[in-house]
């Protein structure tokens, strides 16, 4: 009888000891130090992501075709209209040059009227990704 009682007491003592050490391990605090440049990188990423929103903006497509001609059209556009954003987008099998990032259709149509004389096959688009 003493043997069973001693085993139960010993198991209870071990259980309480393990529980106590587990609970005390939870009280420790962790200190994280962060490089200040990390916050700068996050802010830059946020700015880039904000400028890449395509779904709720209108674009003007000024070119569709091969890679080299798309680069040429992009460079020509940037020289003539340096205040308007422009990029090349690949959509199989063509490269497309999209310009602008307009919040409203009216704003896009005003710019379209300005560049329409210079580029023959311009389209007003609202891309979705």
N, C-alpha and C positions, 0 to 999 in steps of 0.2 A: 504494500500500500504506500509506503514511504517513497518507493521508487517512482510510482505513477505521479504522486504529488510533486516530487522533485522535478520530474520531466516537464510537467505542466508549468511549474514555477519558472524553470529555466527557459522554456519556450516563451512564456509571457514576458520575461525579462529581456530576452533577445528581441522580441517583437517591439516592445516599448523602446528599446535602444535604437533599433533601426528606424522606427517612426520619428523619434526625436532627431536623429541625424538628418533625416530627409527634410523635416520641417525647418531645421536650422539652415539647411542649404538653400532654402527658398528665400531667406532673409537677406542674402547677399545682393549687393547692387553692382551693376555693370556700368562702366564709364566708357563712352565711345568718343574718341577724338577724330575730328574730320578735317581734312585739308580744306582751307578756304577756297581753293581753286575748284573744288568739287561743286560748290554752290554756284560759282561762275559758270561752270560747264552746264549745270542744270538750267540756269537762266538762258543761256545761249540755245540750248535744245528746245526750251519752251518757245523762244522767239521763232526758231526755224519751223517748229511744228505749227505754230499759228499761221505762218506764211504759206504753209503747204496745204492748207485746207482747200480742197477742190470742190467738194460737194455743194457748197452754198455760194459759189461764185461763178460768174460768167467769164468765158475766155473767147478770144478771137483766134481762129486758126488761119494762118496766112500761107501755109505751105504744107503739102503732103507729097512724099516721094522718097527718093534715095537718100542715103546718109550724107554723102558729100554735098549734095544740093541743099539739104536741110541745114547743114552747118553754114553754107554760104548765105542762105536766106536769113538765118539767125544773125550772123555778123552784120549783114547789110541793114537789117532792121534795127539792131542795137546802135549802129552808127547814126542812123537817121532819127530814131525815136529813143534816145538814151534815157528818158524819164519813165519808160514803160517796161515792166518786167517781161522777159521772154525766155522760153525754154523749149528744148526738144523733147518730144515724147515718142517712144517707139510703140507702135501698135501694128502687129504683124499684118502685112509685110512692109508697111511704110513707116517712115519717120515723119512726124508732124511737128510743125513749129506753132506753138501756142503763145499768145501774148496777152498781157494784162491779167488782172484778177479783180473783177468788178463785182461789187455787192449787188447792184441792181442792173436790170436789163437796159434801162434808159442810159445809165452811165456807159455801158458797153456799146450801145448803139451810137453814142456821140463819138467815141473813139473810132468805131468802125467807119463812120463817115469820114473821119480825118485820114485814115490810112487806105481807104477803099480805092482811091485813084492810083496809089503806088503799087498795090498788089491786086492781081486780077481775080483770083479764086478765094476770096476771104469768106469765112463762115463765122457766124456767131454761135457759140456752143455753150452748153452747160454740162461739163463732164461729170460723170459719176464713177467713183472707184469703190 
